[in-house]
Amino acid sequence: MVIFVASVVMYLLIVWSGGAIPLNELVIAVALGVVITLACRSWSPGLYRLTALRPDRWIKLIAFIFGPFLWGMTKANLDVAYRVITGKINPGIVRVQTSLKNSYAMAMLANSITLTPGTLTVDVDENNGTYYIHWINITKVEPTGEDIYGSFEEWAKRVVES
């Protein structure tokens, strides 16, 4: 429904010249909206869900951004500044296993890791939920997700998979 409405509105905005919109343009807009909606549904059937528009998910996302993510970003900035000043770094790439199943949740976690200073998501194996992360200061050879990115995985589950 969202794709249909967006398609119709976009077409009508393109053909609108400031006055009334002729009936034939409305018919064309609706026909194009149906075609585009059906095409989008056949191209990506799993993507055609409206769960991203749920207000509770937006509230959880905002809570994540201004809560744990902001706190994690602040701690990481201070840690990276300390390491730059003192030169105490032990960089490398580590492998971390997650329990995320949804590709959107996996992308949210990968982006959260990369946006946090001192870490960079190098690769994600979507088949088994494995992340390869470049970490500025490896403290464990086999770290857990909690060691690297804290509660970001749980928040990705709450925001996207719930």
C-alpha angles and dihedrals in degrees: 000000000000093000091047094051093044091050094049093046093048092050092048091049090052095051097038113109099182100276134072118319112240119240093243090059090052090052091049091048092053092046091049090046091055093048094048092046093051091046092051091048093052094044096052115010095171092052094055097093130116096212091110089065095059110119093220090062092051090050090050091048092051090047089052094048096048095036124037096005094052090046092048091047092051093049092046093050091052091046093050091047089052092049093048092051096044099032091227101145134139104185126188146124119274133188120230127184119216134188095224115129103176117083091218091054090048090051091048091052093045091051093046090052093047094047091054111087115247096031134076128182104229100176140354124206102207094189095069103012096250120156125198108206131185105222124192095215118027109201097169130033091218104031125181123231089255090060092056110029106010116210097350093110093054090049092050087055092049095047101040111017100042 
